[in-house]
Amino acid sequence: MFRKAILLAFLSAVSVLGASDWTDTTTSEYLLTLKQAESAFFSQGLQRFSVSDFTNAGYLPWVRSRFVQIAAHESTHVTSLTNALGNAAPAPCTYDFGLTDVASFIDLAQRFTTIDASANLGALPLVADSADLLTSVGSTAAAESRQAAWITASVQKRQPWNKPFETPLDPDAAYSLFLPYIDQCPDTNADLPFHSYPALTVYPGYPTVPGTVSVSLTLKAAAAKYYLAWLDGLAVKYSLITSGQAPVPAGLDGTVYVAVVKTQEPPSAANLVSGFAVVQFPFDSHHQAIPAPP
């Protein structure tokens, strides 16, 4: 009964967080903003890293060829949303993805495709009028989830999925995960109804259980207690932050989103005090933890 209540509360929070601020047009603009960043990432990464770069990093040529196919998918998503929005379509921003080698490209590709799947899943409750948009958003969520599964399992040799259910992210959460890579956007782009939160850093990015993580966050005001909320599938777990440290809950799998909240309730505008971060709990086919990459 308790678990069911938590799941329903989480879905409700995702559905209503700022929902009244979003229309079908602004939702499309938001998703296009993410898509433009993701498409630019794949385009820049593939321009920088050649077949020989992938080979020298230990990957066969077909791996890069699959990334070329993913890049084509992202370009198609951008074109589709741009055509649907017409004159309302935002122009692309400039980006800094901090790519240093093939490994950093693959790691960020896994994160972006996973986040984008969650973003589209979380955008479904925001679609109010357009059946075509609803279908497009749901279809994109599925496509991004497949891409992420391929990267995680076939390329990184980890798990092809996380939990039985994927984690939806509302616009504030998803945008906060893309924002560190967005350098500057044109002034002509329309302002979207995002809530701004302080950036969150959680270290290490591959926590161990049992163990703790360091939580780095600049807050304008102090509260008696802060908790680190761990979004894992449709469940949320909490750990009390003490002196910048938070214990890692047991039972977390795959890619998990974290944020700082004031209460042990699913993240919402009422209790959220930070942007989101990503942590990884990779596991093998026997559901045993895989060590963090060097």
N, C-alpha and C positions, 0 to 999 in steps of 0.2 A: 504494500500500500504506500509506504514511504517513497520507494523508488518511482512508482507511478506518479505520485504527486510532484516529485522533482522534475520528471520528464515533462509533464504538462506545464509546469511553471516555466521551464526553460523555453519550450516552444512558444508559450505566451509572451515571454519577454522578447524573444526574437521577432515575433509578429508585430508587437505594438510599439517597440522602441522607436519613437519618432515617426510612426507610420503615417500620422496625419500630415506630416510635412512632405510626404512623397506622393507624386503623381506618376502616371505611366511615363510621361515625358522625362521628369527628373530622374526616375529610376533607370530609364534607358540611357540618359546622359551619364549617370554614375557608372553603370556597367560598361559603357563605351570608354570612360576614363580609365577603368582598370584594364580593359582590353587593349587600348592603345599602349599602355605601359608594358603589358605582357608581350604584345606583338613586337614592340621596339626591342625588348630584351632578347627575344629569340633572333631577331634580325641582326642585332649588334653582335650577339654571341657567335653566331654562325659566320658572320663576316670576319670576326677576329680569329676564330679557331678553325683551322683547316683540317682536312682528313689526316694529314700527317701529325697535326697536334693531337688529335684524338688517338691515333695509333701510338704515339710516343707516351701517351698517358695510360695506355693499356687497353684501349677500346678498339674493337674491329670497325672497319669503315661503315658497316650497316647501322651501327649505333648513331653515327652522325646523320646518316640518311633518314633515320626515323625522326630525328630532331628537325630536319628539313621539312618533313611532312607535318609535324606539329606546328612549325612556323607558318605553313600554308593554311592550316586550320585557323590560327589566330588572325591571320590577315583576312580570311573569309568572315570571321566574326566581326572584325572591325568594319569591313565593307557593308555587311548586313545591317548593323546598327546605324552606321553613318547614313546609309540610304533611307532607312526608316525614319530617322530624325530630320533629314533634310537640312534646312537652314539652322535648326536648333542644335545640330551636332557640334560638340566642343572640338576645338583644334587640339592636336597632340601637344603634349608638354615636352620639355627636355628632361633627360634622365641621367642618373649616374648609378650604375649597377655594381660598381666596384669589382668588376671581373678581373681576376688575376691569372687564372689557369682554367683548364678544362674541368677540373674537379669543382671549382667554385661555380662554374656555369651549370653543371649538372645539379649541384645542391640547390641553387636558386631556382632552377627549372622545376625541380620537385616541389619546392615551396610555393611558387607562383601558381602552378597548375592545381595544387591542393587548395590553396586559398581561393582561387577563382571558382573552383567547384563549390566551395562553401558559400562564397558570395552570391552566386546564382541561386543556390538552394535557399539562402536567406532572403533573397529578393522576391521569391515567389509570392509571399503574403502581401507584398506591396503592390502587385499588379491588380488594378481595380477594374479596368474596362476592356482591355485588348486581349482577346483570345489568342491572336497571333503572337503577341509579346509573351504571354504566359507559356505558350508552346515553345517559343524560341529560348526563353530563359531555362525552362526545364530541360530542353534538349542540350543546351550548352553546359549545364551542370553535369549531365551524364557524360558528355564528350570530354570535359576537363577531368572528370574522375577517372576515365579510362586512360587518359594521358598520364596522370599522376601515378596510376597503378603500374603502367608500363615502366616509367622511370624508376620507381621505387623497387620493383621486383626484378625486372630484366637488366637494368643498368646498375643499380646500387646493390643488388642481391639481398634485398630485404623483403619485407612483407608486401603483398600486393593490395592490401586493404588495412583498415584500422579496426573499427568496431563493426558490428552488424548494421549500424546506422551511421550515416555521415553527419558531420557537424555543420549546421547552418550558421552563417555569420551575417549580422545586420550590416548596413552600410558603414556605420561608424567603425565597427570592428575591422571589416575588410579593408577599408580605406586606410586605417591606421597602420596596417601591415604593408601596404604599398607606399605610403607616404615617405618613408626614409629614402626611397629610390627616385622620387620625383623632385627634380631640381627647380624648374620654374614653368609655370603655365601662362598662356597668353591672357592678357587682361580682358580680352573680348569674350572669354569663356564665361558662361553664366555661373553665378555662385550657387552651390548646391547645399542643401540643409544638413550638412554634417555638424556634429558636435565635436569640438576640439578637446583632446585629452593629452596630458603629458606623455611623452614617449616612455616606454617601459623596456628595460633590459633585464633579461634573466640569464644567469650563468650558473653552471654550464648549459649549453644547448642540448646536450645529451645527458640528462640526469640519470642517476642510478638509484635503485631502491634496495635497501633503505639508504637515505641520503638527504641532503638539503641543497637548495639553490640560493644563490645570492640575488636579491631583488634590488635593482637600482631605479629610482624614481624620484623626481623633484616635485614636491607638493607645495601648494600655496598655503595650505592650512593643515594642522595636525588633527588627528582623530584618536580616540582612545584605543581603537583597534583597527587594523587593516588585515584583510585576508587575500591570499592568492587563490583565485578561482581557476580551476583546471577544467577546460571544456573538452570532454572525451566522448565522442559520439553524441548521443542525446542526454548524457548525464553530466553533471557538474559536481566536482569535489572541491573541498576548501581546506586550506591550511593557514594557520595563524602566522603572520609575519612578525618576527621578533628580532630586533637589532639588524634588520636588513636580510634576515635569513628565513626561509620557509621550508618545512619538511616536505618531502615528496610523497604523495599518497601512493598506496599500492594499487595495482590493477590497471595502470594506464598503458595504452597500446598505441603504437604508431605515431602519427602526427597529432599533437595536442596543442590547443590554444590556451594561453594564460592571460589573465588580466587582474588588476588589483581592485578589490571592492571593499566597501565599508561594512557590509552585512553578508551573512551566509545565505544569500539568495542569488539566483541567476543574474548575471550582469545586465543591468538596465540603466536608463538615465538617472534613476533614483539612487543607485548605489555605486556606479562605476566611477573610478577616480584615475584611471590610466588608459592608455591605448593598449593594444594587444601585442603579444609576442608569440613565437612558435618554439616549442620544444619537441624533441624526438625521442621516442621509445621504440626503436626497431626490434623486431623479433623474427626468429626463423620459423621453419615449417613445423617444428616441435613446440612452438610458442615459448621458446627460450630467448632471453634477451641477447641481442647482438651487441658486441662492444662498440663504443663510439669510434668513428674514423680517426686516424692519426691527425 
